[in-house]
Amino acid sequence: MTVIRVAAVLFDLDGTLVDSTAVVERMWREWAAAYGVNAELLLGVSHGRPAIDTMRQFRPELPNLAELAEAHLRAEEEDTSPVPAIGLASW
């Protein structure tokens, strides 16, 4: 086992330690299918944005967008699909 001593670890929730891209894209594809949105167009602009901004861009007329965005984020966080660790060589 390799031991790495560090003074700190950066958590930015954008792939620093794990690559959650597959989970995020799957959740957006499900949302797009449920709300009649072109998934490829949505995925082209959704990365790195708050979910509510993406939802407003594609379906601004939906009621309770804040609640939908919160539920979307919760579903991403609760997804138990494996996500690969990003190796040190990637840094």
N, C-alpha and C positions, 0 to 999 in steps of 0.2 A: 504494500500500500504506500502511495506517495503522500507525504505530509507537506502541506504548503502553509507557511506561517504568514499571516497578513495582519495589518493593522485595522483594516476595514473591508467591508464588502459592499459594493454598490448594487442596490436594487432599484431599477428604473421601470420594471414591469413591461419592458419592451424587448425581451429577448436577451437580456444580459447573461442570465444563467441557464435558461432553458429556451428552446425554440417552440413557442406556442402558436406559430403561424397556422398550422393545420387545424387546430381547435378553433381559432378565431375565424378562419375562412369557412370552415364547416358551419359554424353558427350563423355567419352572415348569409351563406347560401340557403340555409333553412329559412331565415327571416325573409330573404328575397323571394323565395318560392311561396311562402305564406302570404306575402303582400303584393304579389304580382310585379316584382321588380326584376330587371335584368341583372343577374348576379355578377356578370363580368364587369358591367359598368360600375356597379356598387363597389366591388372589390378594388377597382382602379382608384377609388378615392377614400376608402374607409380606413386604411392603415394609418395609425397615429392620430386619429381624430376621436373626439368624444362620440359615442354611439348616437346620442340625440342629434348631433349635427348631421350625421349621415342619414338618419331617419328623416329629418326635416328636409334634406335635399331631395330625397326620393319620394316621400309620402307625407308632405306637410299637412295634409288634410286629416290625418289620423288623429282621433281623440286620444288624450292621455299619453302623449309622446314621452313625457318624463318617466311615467311608469313603465312604458314599453322599453325604454332605454335602460332603466334600472334592472328590469327582468332579464334583458339581454346580457348585461354585464354579469349578473348573478349566475346565469346559465353558463357563461364562459368560465367563471371562477369555480363552479361546481363540477365542471366536466372532468371525469376521471380517466379520460383517454391518456395513454402514455404520451409524454412530451420529451423529446430528446434533450439531453444536457448539451450545452455548447462547450466544447473542449477548450482547454487553455490555449491550444494552438490557434483557435479562431480569434483570440484577442490579439 
